[in-house]
């Protein structure tokens, strides 16, 4: 397919067109995935999730700036709620990343959830692979603001950052059902607020009670994303987690499990679509 060849040669427009084809779910998608398969697996995927208003977009923006300063190419998947009127994404959060739009080393794709309940659209995995094959060094996946059960991010990331902020209700209530278990790193944003200390203390107390994992101690990082405070320390923890995954062999195991889960989901989606056409 000519579009794939053009994307592999560095054509950004071809990448955008391929993503649109994948999002539309056309018959050519399996062929696209087959052609790019030899070129995937090089990018490191960082998931950024957390409740609405915690500062995920600002964190992604600052982390992107840091990665670009190091010379890395970055792909960003930014997920927004689906508009009930147009069916598209409400793109207000993208304003925070406008400094990167003219940077050729950054590719930003906004995606709508389109009815998906997992915090990410169904095609997020395929879009991530396209960004990977296009030569990006890092892929940042920012979920729609999630609650306790929207946890698809663990299927699309190597390191998951759960972003929290003080003043958004009881942190224990927010964490009780799922976000706590998927976090590889906690980033407490707006750490200059007085109530941030209580949130950090609560998280650290909960982590002390956590059992069954001795290869990685989940850190709690203070950040002030809007002021670019703590971003360097956060990146250092991402790299430490990456190294721990590689040294223990968990990175390859994790990615293999994600591929299995993705295969099952693709089959389920196809069966669902076929059934809908028959009913």
Phi and psi in degrees as a GROMACS rama.xvg file:
@    title "Ramachandran Plot"
@    xaxis  label "Phi"
@    yaxis  label "Psi"
@TYPE xy
-62.9958  -37.286  UNK-2
-60.5315  -39.7839  UNK-3
-65.2034  -43.433  UNK-4
-59.5266  -43.0064  UNK-5
-65.6078  -40.2356  UNK-6
-63.2567  -43.7911  UNK-7
-65.3588  -23.3004  UNK-8
-88.5369  0.454706  UNK-9
104.649  10.6036  UNK-10
-80.2331  110.818  UNK-11
-65.2526  -38.3911  UNK-12
-61.6037  -38.5535  UNK-13
-65.8315  -38.2122  UNK-14
-60.204  -45.8182  UNK-15
-62.1011  -41.1577  UNK-16
-66.123  -39.7028  UNK-17
-65.2452  -39.5788  UNK-18
-62.5123  -40.9387  UNK-19
-62.7847  -39.5656  UNK-20
-63.2003  -43.1692  UNK-21
-65.4813  -42.0368  UNK-22
-63.147  -34.5034  UNK-23
-74.1752  -18.1643  UNK-24
70.5656  35.8173  UNK-25
-73.4773  174.27  UNK-26
-67.2759  -19.6199  UNK-27
-81.0015  -6.48271  UNK-28
-59.9496  -47.6087  UNK-29
-56.996  -38.2674  UNK-30
-66.0746  -40.9145  UNK-31
-60.7377  -46.3476  UNK-32
-63.7366  -37.1752  UNK-33
-65.8763  -41.1622  UNK-34
-69.34  -33.3615  UNK-35
-89.8522  -11.0543  UNK-36
-52.2868  -42.9972  UNK-37
-64.416  -12.3505  UNK-38
-107.776  5.19027  UNK-39
-100.388  164.557  UNK-40
105.64  -2.78896  UNK-41
-91.9178  -31.716  UNK-42
-75.9252  148.107  UNK-43
-100.724  129.291  UNK-44
-104.356  124.842  UNK-45
-115.597  120.707  UNK-46
-95.12  135.28  UNK-47
-121.801  115  UNK-48
-135.125  176.341  UNK-49
144.327  173.284  UNK-50
-66.6759  160.874  UNK-51
-59.7101  140.997  UNK-52
84.2072  4.21297  UNK-53
-80.6335  -12.3142  UNK-54
100.275  28.9784  UNK-55
-63.9226  -44.8878  UNK-56
-64.4267  -41.208  UNK-57
-65.6921  -39.1742  UNK-58
-62.5072  -45.6459  UNK-59
-60.7249  -41.1668  UNK-60
-59.672  -48.2116  UNK-61
-70.6419  -37.5237  UNK-62
-66.527  -37.3842  UNK-63
-62.592  -43.4708  UNK-64
-60.1388  -40.3788  UNK-65
-65.8143  -43.7359  UNK-66
-65.6707  -38.2205  UNK-67
-67.9105  -35.3374  UNK-68
-63.4838  -24.6195  UNK-69
-89.5497  -1.50228  UNK-70
91.5749  6.78566  UNK-71
-82.5503  145.565  UNK-72
-90.2839  139.94  UNK-73
-126.938  134.605  UNK-74
-111.213  138.797  UNK-75
-125.152  127.459  UNK-76
-109.139  113.865  UNK-77
-113.728  114.719  UNK-78
-99.288  132.154  UNK-79
-123.428  158.528  UNK-80
-61.1634  147.272  UNK-81
-73.4894  133.495  UNK-82
-67.6378  130.61  UNK-83
-70.3464  -11.6181  UNK-84
-99.2326  -44.0338  UNK-85
-104.969  -18.486  UNK-86
81.0194  0.491777  UNK-87
-99.2224  -172.325  UNK-88
-89.0988  141.758  UNK-89
-84.5232  114.295  UNK-90
-98.9801  23.8614  UNK-91
-58.7913  -38.1661  UNK-92
-66.2784  -22.0774  UNK-93
-66.6004  -19.5385  UNK-94
-58.0618  -33.9384  UNK-95
-68.2321  -16.9042  UNK-96
-109.306  15.7812  UNK-97
-63.8181  -23.261  UNK-98
-64.8224  -19.4398  UNK-99
-95.6488  -7.8375  UNK-100
-65.1029  -30.1374  UNK-101
-93.7418  3.33373  UNK-102
-87.7836  117.456  UNK-103
-67.3459  -16.9926  UNK-104
-87.6478  3.58933  UNK-105
-127.481  130.23  UNK-106
-120.247  120.708  UNK-107
-111.924  127.965  UNK-108
-125.028  119.047  UNK-109
-88.8393  135.393  UNK-110
-130.732  144.122  UNK-111
-89.9291  149.587  UNK-112
-66.5112  -29.5237  UNK-113
50.8187  44.3544  UNK-114
88.1758  -7.94591  UNK-115
-69.6046  139.675  UNK-116
-101.141  6.86093  UNK-117
-99.8877  8.80586  UNK-118
90.8316  -14.7524  UNK-119
-134.061  150.947  UNK-120
-69.182  160.524  UNK-121
-61.2844  -29.3598  UNK-122
-91.6898  9.2576  UNK-123
-59.504  -38.2563  UNK-124
-64.3247  -43.117  UNK-125
-66.0617  -39.8468  UNK-126
-65.5128  -38.1878  UNK-127
-60.2903  -41.6176  UNK-128
-63.8807  -38.2944  UNK-129
-63.6298  -43.3152  UNK-130
-63.1082  -39.3159  UNK-131
-61.5409  -51.0891  UNK-132
-63.7602  -26.3631  UNK-133
-75.4168  -6.22412  UNK-134
104.441  12.0161  UNK-135
-70.5945  141.092  UNK-136
-82.8347  -36.9854  UNK-137
-130.793  142.933  UNK-138
-122.876  120.811  UNK-139
-101.722  124.176  UNK-140
-114.311  110.919  UNK-141
-101.562  118.15  UNK-142
-79.3621  162.736  UNK-143
-62.3867  155.558  UNK-144
-55.7395  120.877  UNK-145
-108.689  161.234  UNK-146
-105.172  -130.725  UNK-147
-94.2472  -18.6098  UNK-148
-122.688  -5.87786  UNK-149
-85.2719  84.0134  UNK-150
-121.333  28.9154  UNK-151
-63.27  -17.0551  UNK-152
-59.8243  -30.0304  UNK-153
-67.7873  -16.3074  UNK-154
-89.8163  -5.46209  UNK-155
-130.822  14.0235  UNK-156
-143.296  154.582  UNK-157
-91.8952  -40.2226  UNK-158
-122.839  129.068  UNK-159
-109.075  121.72  UNK-160
-101.572  120.814  UNK-161
-97.4211  116.771  UNK-162
-97.6547  126.584  UNK-163
-128.173  162.046  UNK-164
-144.884  146.088  UNK-165
-68.2216  154.764  UNK-166
90.3207  9.28043  UNK-167
-112.753  33.1622  UNK-168
94.9867  -172.614  UNK-169
-70.2104  115.599  UNK-170
-61.9347  -36.8185  UNK-171
-63.8592  -41.1112  UNK-172
-62.9036  -41.5348  UNK-173
-63.541  -36.7584  UNK-174
-89.9303  -12.6171  UNK-175
-62.5565  -28.9538  UNK-176
-106.297  -13.1524  UNK-177
-168.998  -45.7644  UNK-178
-58.7824  -34.6624  UNK-179
-63.1801  -39.6914  UNK-180
-72.3247  -28.6808  UNK-181
-90.7721  -9.56622  UNK-182
-72.1472  128.247  UNK-183
-94.8768  -28.0779  UNK-184
-144.474  136.458  UNK-185
-100.296  130.771  UNK-186
-115.697  112.045  UNK-187
-92.5981  104.52  UNK-188
-83.5117  164.389  UNK-189
56.6199  41.549  UNK-190
-70.1633  -6.14364  UNK-191
-79.5707  -12.1536  UNK-192
-73.9368  144.341  UNK-193
-57.4515  -37.4297  UNK-194
-75.4138  -4.15128  UNK-195
-63.6213  -34.9053  UNK-196
-61.5045  -39.4376  UNK-197
-65.4073  -41.5092  UNK-198
-63.2001  -44.4273  UNK-199
-63.6973  -41.7516  UNK-200
-63.4342  -40.8181  UNK-201
-62.1917  -45.3374  UNK-202
-62.8228  -44.7202  UNK-203
-64.5107  -37.2633  UNK-204
-65.0393  -40.9091  UNK-205
-66.0134  -37.6812  UNK-206
-67.4948  -31.7318  UNK-207
-64.4485  -29.7193  UNK-208
-84.4833  -10.0767  UNK-209
-72.3339  137.065  UNK-210
-128.378  165.884  UNK-211
91.3695  3.37876  UNK-212
-137.925  113.936  UNK-213
-119.42  -0.547108  UNK-214
-90.0873  -15.459  UNK-215
-149.404  123.99  UNK-216
-95.5465  115.75  UNK-217
-66.0019  119.009  UNK-218
-85.5949  155.155  UNK-219
-114.896  113.64  UNK-220
-107.323  130.139  UNK-221
-80.8376  129.039  UNK-222
-137.241  155.25  UNK-223
-127.796  86.4207  UNK-224
-57.2296  -42.8068  UNK-225
-64.1971  -26.4242  UNK-226
-100.451  5.39907  UNK-227
61.0378  35.6489  UNK-228
-102.984  129.286  UNK-229
87.0841  -2.4905  UNK-230
-69.0141  -39.0234  UNK-231
-63.1824  -44.393  UNK-232
-63.5214  -38.9521  UNK-233
-61.2535  -44.5598  UNK-234
-62.8679  -39.0581  UNK-235
-60.3369  -38.6569  UNK-236
-69.4255  -34.8889  UNK-237
-60.7941  -44.9655  UNK-238
-66.843  -36.2881  UNK-239
-64.7915  -40.669  UNK-240
-66.9623  -40.9306  UNK-241
-58.555  -45.7783  UNK-242
-64.6456  -38.8041  UNK-243
-65.1617  -39.5389  UNK-244
-62.3564  -42.2844  UNK-245
-68.2749  -46.1589  UNK-246
-65.2961  -32.5591  UNK-247
-91.1233  -4.14382  UNK-248
79.6371  5.77049  UNK-249
-75.7811  -24.5982  UNK-250
-62.6317  -48.4208  UNK-251
-67.955  -38.5256  UNK-252
-62.8305  -43.4567  UNK-253
-62.9794  -43.9033  UNK-254
-68.6899  -35.9348  UNK-255
-64.0411  -41.8737  UNK-256
-64.4068  -39.6433  UNK-257
-63.003  -38.7268  UNK-258
-64.7208  -40.1487  UNK-259
-63.5933  -45.7968  UNK-260
-62.1758  -40.3758  UNK-261
-64.4635  -40.7973  UNK-262
-60.2752  -44.7535  UNK-263
-63.1968  -41.7587  UNK-264
-65.5466  -37.2777  UNK-265
-62.5811  -43.6564  UNK-266
-62.1621  -44.0808  UNK-267
-62.1665  -42.0504  UNK-268
-62.9484  -42.524  UNK-269
-65.0393  -44.0942  UNK-270
-62.065  -42.0512  UNK-271
-61.8936  -45.6932  UNK-272
-61.8995  -42.5425  UNK-273
-64.401  -39.2715  UNK-274
-66.1583  -38.3834  UNK-275
-63.8948  -32.4628  UNK-276
-73.2004  -22.4226  UNK-277
-88.8574  -24.341  UNK-278
